[in-house]
Amino acid sequence: MSVLDHRFGGIAPTKAVSAFAWAVLAVSVAAATFLYWSAISHTWEVWMTSSEYNYGPMIPIIAGLMVWRDLRRSTAPSGAGWGGVAILLLGLIFGLFGEIAAFVFLAQIGLFLFVIGLFAATIGDRRAFSVWPGLVYLGFAIPLAKLLQSSLSDQLQLISSQLGTMFIRLFGIPVFLEGNVIDLGLIQLQVAEACSGLRYLFPLASFAFLCAYLIRSPRWQRVVIFVSALPITILLNSFRIGITGVLVNSFGIEAAQGFFHDFEGWLVFCSCIAVLFLEMKLLCYFGGDRSLLRRLDLSWPDKAAPGARFSGAEGRNARLAAGGLTVIAFATFLSLGDPDVLAPSRTSFAGFPSAVGAWQSSDAPISPEALDVLKPTDYLSRNFANPSDGGALNLWIAYYASQGIGETIHSPRICIPGGGWKIVQIEPVTLNADSSSAVINANRAVIERQGERQLVYYWFQGRGRYEASEYSVKLHLMHDALVRHRTDGALVRVVVPMSEATGGIAASESKARAFIAQVQPTLVPYLPD
């Protein structure tokens, strides 16, 4: 055994790679690109349009450099990649189900697992595990599911509002907090979703992970560096809200708008980075070299060190299995065909009656911009009034003949906060339209914006189901796409204003339930089972 062979565990660097192995890899990548194309294009669109994820294009590049560097340093022996095949298979399953159910986040997770699995199957499990930081880092490129992001944003908004209000009070300024509205007397500041801190948290978390990877410190210090991204974001974002409140109180609302608002954002993010480096410097005093610069491992590997290579003969079967599974998944995806070929005929909402019982309706126009985002096949937007009791409400129905990634039902859990409303309370309920109809599983929500309150009932209706859970809808969408070749469905939403002048919440509850009981039988020809 030569010195070079001994250095790398008895495996000499491969000088020539089988053309057949490259062909298998190329076919796998091509098939996967087609299979995951919706997830890839949606991810790119989010990177280009979202301020929370505009750092996204940098992640694959940095992850690739991390993997390349660690591979050239790795002494892990080559071997079979059956663990990678298992991960790849899981990624293919997620990808197929995500595409079928129009669940883009599931498809994106599937793409992430597929990339890791194909990599491990190609170079062997042990060598792939030796470069795990770069593979994990790739996960920061995945945009969070909208429901999860909305929930996280709500929590961060509330915490930041509370801490920001405490900071304002330190200056002796009288301030009152109601939800996410900071009341300064003559001026009220709405801590919007954009001010939740997510646009700091996501890039700072990825940067903190990179710092933890580069620093030569004990494992507990690396964990602290990464985890600290969350408290740093919350504290500095709250500080920003507090400073904004103080400036608005002194100089007017202009201090929270335009250039000042954007400049504060950049300044706060730079401050987050500075605090992170200060934390790393302080951790250097707990054992080892106290110089942060010397602690950072910024060196490149030896040029003579081996880079990525295919696993040897023992990994050939794993590579073939990975390629075969990818092609099978690709063929399965093609064989599914058009999921709406069996969608039943229905009546257009253009013929929906102008009156439902004693309720008289008028059109409630929807902006072209909103329709462009929602992309419904057909929709109904009406305001209904009942002359007998003065009741008023809005009915919105968005129908989709077929659903796919980018053209699917938008959950009110996302749209309501997007419109500046805060969900004060939400719970599942059951409704009975009349004695002959099925039970409606719906959501009941109380929402608020600038002192105005509304009661909202909504449910997802389609293919004979009335569902409240967004996740249940996705699961049944997978089943019906495969078994019934149908993905049609609709969102039905009823909104009732609430005020003491109109009887408060009790009166709104009564109006909403009475209207739903009357309108539901009318919807049968428009929303087929």
C-alpha positions in Angstrom: 0.0 0.0 0.0 1.4 3.4 -1.0 1.6 6.3 1.3 -1.3 8.0 -0.6 -3.4 4.8 -0.3 -2.7 4.6 3.5 -3.6 8.3 3.9 -7.1 7.8 2.5 -8.0 4.5 4.2 -6.8 2.2 1.5 -8.8 3.8 -1.3 -6.7 5.5 -4.0 -8.2 8.6 -5.7 -10.2 7.6 -8.7 -8.7 8.9 -11.9 -11.4 7.8 -14.3 -15.1 7.6 -13.7 -17.3 5.1 -15.6 -19.2 6.7 -18.4 -22.1 4.5 -17.5 -22.1 5.9 -13.9 -22.2 9.5 -15.4 -25.1 8.4 -17.7 -27.1 7.1 -14.7 -26.5 10.3 -12.8 -27.4 12.5 -15.8 -30.7 10.5 -16.4 -31.6 10.8 -12.7 -31.0 14.6 -12.6 -33.0 15.1 -15.8 -35.9 13.0 -14.6 -35.9 14.7 -11.2 -35.8 18.2 -12.8 -39.0 17.4 -14.6 -40.6 15.8 -11.6 -39.8 18.7 -9.2 -40.1 21.5 -11.7 -43.1 23.1 -10.0 -41.2 23.1 -6.7 -38.1 24.4 -8.3 -39.9 27.3 -10.1 -41.9 28.2 -7.1 -38.8 28.3 -4.9 -37.1 30.6 -7.4 -40.2 32.8 -7.5 -40.2 33.2 -3.7 -36.4 34.0 -3.7 -37.0 36.7 -6.3 -40.1 38.3 -4.8 -40.0 37.8 -1.0 -37.9 40.0 1.3 -37.7 37.1 3.8 -35.9 34.8 1.3 -34.0 37.1 -1.0 -30.8 35.5 0.2 -32.0 32.1 -1.2 -29.9 32.0 -4.4 -26.7 32.2 -2.3 -27.5 29.1 -0.2 -26.9 26.4 -2.9 -23.6 28.1 -3.9 -22.3 28.3 -0.3 -23.6 24.7 0.4 -21.7 23.5 -2.6 -18.5 25.1 -1.4 -18.9 23.6 2.0 -19.4 20.1 0.6 -16.5 20.5 -1.8 -14.2 21.7 1.0 -15.1 18.9 3.4 -14.9 16.3 0.7 -11.3 17.2 -0.1 -10.5 17.0 3.6 -12.5 13.8 4.3 -10.7 10.5 5.0 -13.9 8.6 5.1 -13.7 5.4 3.0 -15.9 4.9 0.0 -18.7 2.4 0.2 -22.3 1.5 -0.8 -24.9 4.2 -0.7 -28.0 2.3 0.3 -28.8 4.8 3.0 -28.8 7.4 0.3 -31.2 5.3 -1.8 -33.6 5.2 1.2 -33.5 9.0 1.6 -33.9 9.4 -2.2 -37.0 7.2 -2.2 -38.5 9.2 0.6 -37.8 12.4 -1.3 -39.5 10.9 -4.4 -42.6 10.0 -2.4 -42.8 13.4 -0.9 -42.3 15.0 -4.3 -45.1 12.9 -6.0 -47.6 13.6 -3.1 -46.6 17.2 -3.1 -47.3 17.6 -6.8 -50.5 15.6 -6.6 -51.9 17.5 -3.6 -50.6 21.0 -4.7 -48.6 21.0 -1.5 -45.6 22.9 -2.6 -43.8 22.8 0.8 -44.0 18.9 0.8 -42.6 18.9 -2.8 -39.8 21.2 -1.8 -38.9 18.9 1.2 -39.0 16.0 -1.3 -36.5 17.9 -3.6 -34.2 18.5 -0.6 -34.2 14.8 0.4 -33.8 13.7 -3.2 -30.6 15.8 -3.6 -29.1 14.5 -0.4 -30.1 10.9 -1.3 -28.7 11.0 -4.8 -25.5 12.5 -3.5 -25.1 9.8 -0.9 -26.0 7.0 -3.3 -23.4 8.4 -5.7 -20.4 8.7 -3.4 -21.4 6.4 -0.6 -23.1 6.9 2.7 -19.9 7.3 4.8 -18.4 9.9 2.6 -21.7 11.7 2.4 -22.1 11.7 6.1 -18.6 13.2 6.5 -19.9 16.4 4.7 -23.2 16.7 6.5 -23.0 20.4 7.4 -23.1 21.5 3.7 -26.0 19.1 3.0 -28.0 20.4 6.0 -27.2 24.0 5.1 -28.9 23.4 1.8 -32.2 23.2 3.8 -32.0 27.0 4.5 -33.0 27.5 0.8 -36.4 26.1 1.4 -39.1 28.7 2.0 -41.2 27.8 5.1 -44.8 26.6 4.4 -47.2 29.6 4.4 -49.2 28.3 7.3 -46.1 27.7 9.5 -44.7 31.1 8.5 -47.9 32.8 9.3 -48.1 31.2 12.7 -44.5 32.0 13.5 -45.0 35.6 12.3 -48.0 36.0 14.6 -45.9 34.9 17.6 -43.0 37.2 16.7 -45.3 40.1 16.1 -46.8 39.8 19.5 -43.5 39.4 21.3 -41.9 42.3 19.4 -44.9 44.6 20.0 -44.8 43.9 23.8 -41.0 44.4 24.1 -41.1 47.5 21.8 -43.8 49.1 24.0 -41.7 48.4 27.1 -38.8 50.3 25.4 -41.0 53.3 24.5 -42.1 53.5 28.2 -38.5 53.8 29.3 -38.5 57.3 27.7 -41.5 58.3 29.8 -43.8 58.3 26.8 -47.4 57.2 27.6 -48.3 54.3 25.3 -51.0 51.6 25.2 -50.7 48.3 23.4 -53.8 46.5 22.0 -52.9 43.4 20.1 -50.2 44.6 17.6 -51.4 48.2 17.6 -49.2 50.6 19.6 -51.3 53.5 20.6 -49.3 56.8 21.2 -52.4 58.9 21.6 -52.7 60.9 18.4 -50.8 58.3 16.4 -51.3 54.6 16.3 -48.6 52.2 14.9 -49.6 48.9 13.4 -46.9 46.3 13.9 -47.5 44.6 10.6 -46.5 41.1 9.5 -43.6 42.6 7.6 -42.3 43.9 11.0 -42.4 40.5 12.7 -38.7 40.1 12.2 -38.8 37.1 9.9 -36.8 39.0 7.3 -34.0 39.2 9.8 -34.5 35.7 11.4 -34.2 33.6 8.3 -31.0 35.1 6.8 -29.5 35.5 10.3 -30.2 31.8 11.1 -28.4 30.7 7.9 -25.5 33.0 8.7 -25.3 31.8 12.3 -25.2 28.2 11.0 -22.3 29.1 8.7 -20.5 30.8 11.6 -21.0 27.7 13.8 -19.6 25.6 10.9 -16.5 27.7 10.5 -15.5 28.3 14.1 -13.2 25.9 15.8 -14.9 25.7 19.2 -16.5 23.0 21.4 -19.8 21.7 20.1 -21.8 23.5 22.8 -20.5 26.8 21.7 -21.5 26.1 18.1 -25.0 25.2 19.2 -25.2 28.4 21.2 -24.1 30.5 18.2 -26.8 28.9 15.9 -29.6 29.0 18.5 -28.9 32.6 19.4 -30.1 33.8 16.0 -33.7 33.8 17.4 -33.2 35.9 20.6 -30.9 38.3 18.7 -33.6 38.8 16.1 -36.4 39.3 18.6 -34.5 41.8 20.8 -33.2 43.9 18.0 -36.4 43.9 16.1 -38.2 45.0 19.3 -35.6 47.7 19.7 -36.3 48.9 16.2 -40.1 49.0 16.9 -39.4 50.9 20.1 -37.1 53.5 18.4 -39.7 53.9 15.7 -42.3 54.7 18.3 -40.0 57.2 20.0 -39.3 58.9 16.7 -42.9 59.0 15.6 -43.9 60.5 19.0 -41.3 63.3 18.4 -41.3 63.9 14.7 -44.6 62.4 13.4 -45.6 59.4 11.3 -43.0 60.2 8.6 -40.4 58.7 10.8 -42.0 55.3 10.3 -42.3 55.5 6.5 -40.2 55.6 3.4 -36.4 56.0 3.6 -36.3 56.1 7.4 -38.2 52.8 7.7 -36.0 51.0 5.1 -32.8 52.5 6.6 -33.8 51.3 10.0 -34.3 47.8 8.6 -30.8 47.6 7.1 -29.3 49.1 10.2 -31.0 46.6 12.5 -29.8 43.6 10.3 -26.3 44.9 10.4 -26.6 45.2 14.1 -27.8 41.6 14.3 -24.6 40.5 12.5 -22.5 42.7 14.8 -24.1 41.2 17.9 -23.5 37.7 16.6 -19.8 38.4 16.1 -19.6 39.9 19.6 -21.1 36.8 21.0 -18.6 34.6 19.1 -15.8 36.8 20.5 -17.0 36.4 24.1 -17.3 32.6 23.6 -13.6 32.6 22.7 -12.7 33.4 26.3 -14.2 30.1 27.4 -11.2 27.9 26.6 -8.9 27.7 23.7 -7.5 30.5 21.5 -9.0 33.9 22.5 -8.6 35.3 19.0 -11.8 35.0 16.9 -9.9 35.4 13.7 -7.6 32.4 14.5 -10.6 30.4 15.6 -12.3 30.8 12.2 -11.4 28.0 9.8 -11.1 29.9 6.6 -8.4 27.8 4.9 -8.8 25.9 1.7 -7.9 22.2 1.5 -4.8 20.9 -0.1 -5.0 20.8 -3.9 -3.7 17.3 -3.9 -6.6 16.1 -1.7 -9.3 14.0 -3.5 -12.6 15.6 -4.2 -16.0 14.1 -5.0 -15.9 10.7 -6.6 -18.2 7.9 -7.4 -18.2 5.0 -4.9 -16.4 1.9 -6.1 -17.8 -1.4 -7.4 -19.6 -1.9 -4.0 -21.7 1.2 -4.7 -22.7 0.4 -8.3 -25.9 -1.4 -7.4 -27.0 1.5 -5.1 -26.4 4.0 -7.9 -28.4 1.9 -10.3 -31.2 1.6 -7.8 -31.2 5.4 -7.3 -31.5 5.9 -11.0 -34.1 3.3 -11.4 -36.3 4.7 -8.7 -36.1 8.2 -10.1 -37.1 7.0 -13.6 -40.0 5.0 -12.1 -41.2 8.0 -10.1 -40.9 10.1 -13.3 -43.0 7.6 -15.2 -45.5 7.4 -12.4 -45.9 11.2 -12.5 -46.4 11.2 -16.3 -49.0 8.3 -16.0 -51.2 10.3 -13.6 -52.3 12.4 -16.5 -54.7 15.4 -16.1 -56.3 15.1 -12.7 -59.4 17.0 -13.7 -60.6 14.8 -16.6 -63.4 13.4 -14.5 -64.4 16.7 -12.9 -68.2 16.9 -13.1 -70.1 19.7 -14.9 -71.4 22.5 -12.7 -73.4 25.7 -12.9 -71.5 28.9 -13.2 -71.7 31.4 -10.4 -72.9 33.9 -13.0 -76.4 32.4 -12.6 -76.4 32.5 -8.8 -79.7 34.0 -7.5 -79.7 37.5 -6.2 -81.8 36.5 -3.2 -81.5 33.7 -0.7 -84.6 33.6 1.4 -85.1 37.1 2.9 -81.5 38.0 2.1 -81.0 40.4 -0.8 -77.6 40.6 -2.4 -75.4 43.1 -4.3 -72.0 42.5 -6.0 -68.8 43.0 -3.9 -66.1 43.6 -6.5 -62.7 42.0 -6.2 -59.6 43.7 -7.5 -57.9 42.3 -10.5 -54.7 42.1 -8.5 -56.4 39.9 -5.9 -57.9 37.6 -8.6 -54.4 37.3 -10.2 -53.0 36.0 -6.9 -56.0 33.7 -6.1 -56.4 32.4 -9.7 -59.9 30.8 -9.1 -61.7 29.1 -12.0 -64.9 30.7 -10.9 -65.9 32.9 -7.9 -68.8 34.5 -6.1 -68.4 37.7 -4.1 -71.7 39.1 -2.8 -72.8 41.3 0.1 -76.1 40.1 1.6 -78.6 42.2 3.6 -81.7 41.1 5.5 -84.3 43.9 5.6 -86.2 42.2 8.4 -83.5 42.5 11.0 -80.9 44.8 9.4 -78.3 42.0 9.2 -75.5 42.3 6.7 -72.7 40.0 5.7 -70.4 39.0 2.9 -70.2 35.7 1.0 -67.1 34.7 -0.8 -66.6 31.4 -2.7 -63.5 30.6 -4.8 -63.9 27.5 -7.0 -61.1 25.6 -8.6 -61.8 23.0 -11.3 -58.4 21.5 -10.7 -55.6 22.3 -8.3 -51.9 22.4 -8.8 -48.9 24.1 -7.4 -49.5 27.9 -7.9 -53.2 27.3 -8.5 -54.8 26.1 -5.3 -57.2 27.2 -2.6 -55.7 30.0 -0.4 -56.4 29.4 3.3 -57.9 32.4 5.2 -55.3 31.7 7.9 -52.9 33.2 5.5 -55.1 35.7 3.6 -56.6 37.3 6.8 -53.3 38.4 8.3 -52.2 39.4 4.8 -55.0 41.9 4.7 -53.9 43.6 7.9 -56.4 41.7 10.1 -55.4 39.9 13.3 -56.9 36.5 14.1 -58.0 37.0 17.7 -59.6 33.6 18.1 -60.1 30.6 15.8 -61.6 27.2 16.4 -63.2 24.3 14.5 -67.0 24.0 14.7 -69.7 21.9 13.2 -72.7 23.4 11.4 -75.9 21.8 10.1 -77.3 23.5 7.0 -80.7 21.7 7.2 -82.1 18.4 8.2 -81.2 16.8 4.9 -77.6 18.0 4.5 -74.3 16.6 5.8 -72.6 18.1 8.7 -70.3 21.0 7.8 -66.9 21.0 9.4 -66.0 24.6 9.5 -63.7 27.2 11.2 -65.1 30.0 13.3 -62.8 33.0 13.7 -62.9 36.4 15.3 -60.7 38.9 13.5 -59.7 42.5 14.4 -58.2 45.5 12.7 -57.8 49.0 14.2 -60.7 48.5 16.6 -63.0 46.9 14.0 -64.1 43.3 14.6 -65.6 40.7 12.3 -66.9 37.1 12.7 -65.7 34.7 10.0 -67.0 31.2 9.2 -65.2 29.3 6.5 -64.7 25.7 5.2 -63.3 23.8 2.3 -66.0 22.1 0.2 -65.5 19.7 -2.7 -65.9 16.2 -3.9 -68.6 15.5 -1.2 -66.6 16.8 1.7 -66.9 19.7 4.1 -63.6 20.2 5.9 -62.0 22.7 8.3 -58.4 21.4 8.4 -56.0 22.6 5.6 -53.9 19.4 6.1 -56.9 17.1 5.9 -57.8 18.8 2.6 -54.4 18.1 1.3 -54.5 14.4 2.3 -57.9 13.9 0.6 -56.7 15.8 -2.4 -53.9 13.2 -2.8 -56.4 10.4 -2.5 -59.0 11.8 -4.9 -56.4 12.7 -7.5 -55.1 9.1 -7.6 -58.4 7.3 -7.1 -61.1 9.6 -8.5 -58.9 11.7 -10.9 -60.4 14.8 -9.4 -58.9 17.8 -7.6 -61.7 20.3 -7.9 -62.8 22.1 -4.7 -63.8 25.4 -3.2 -63.4 27.7 -0.3 -66.6 29.0 1.2 -66.3 32.0 3.6 -69.0 34.1 5.4 -68.0 37.3 7.1 -70.3 39.2 9.5 -69.4 42.7 11.0 -69.5 42.8 14.8 -70.4 45.9 16.8 -72.3 46.7 20.0 -74.7 48.7 17.9 -75.8 45.6 15.9 -76.0 43.3 18.9 -72.4 42.2 19.4 -71.1 38.8 18.9 -74.3 37.0 19.8 -76.3 38.7 17.1 -73.4 38.1 14.5 -73.4 34.4 15.4 -77.1 34.2 14.9 -77.0 35.9 11.5 -74.1 33.9 10.3 -75.6 30.5 11.2 -79.0 31.4 9.9 -77.6 32.5 6.6 -75.4 29.4 6.2 -78.4 27.2 6.9 -80.3 28.9 4.0 -77.5 29.3 1.5 -75.9 25.8 1.7 -78.6 24.0 -0.2 -78.4 26.6 -2.9 -74.7 25.8 -3.5 -75.3 22.2 -4.6 -75.3 22.8 -8.4 -72.3 25.2 -8.1 -70.1 22.9 -6.0 -70.7 19.4 -7.2 -70.1 16.3 -5.0 
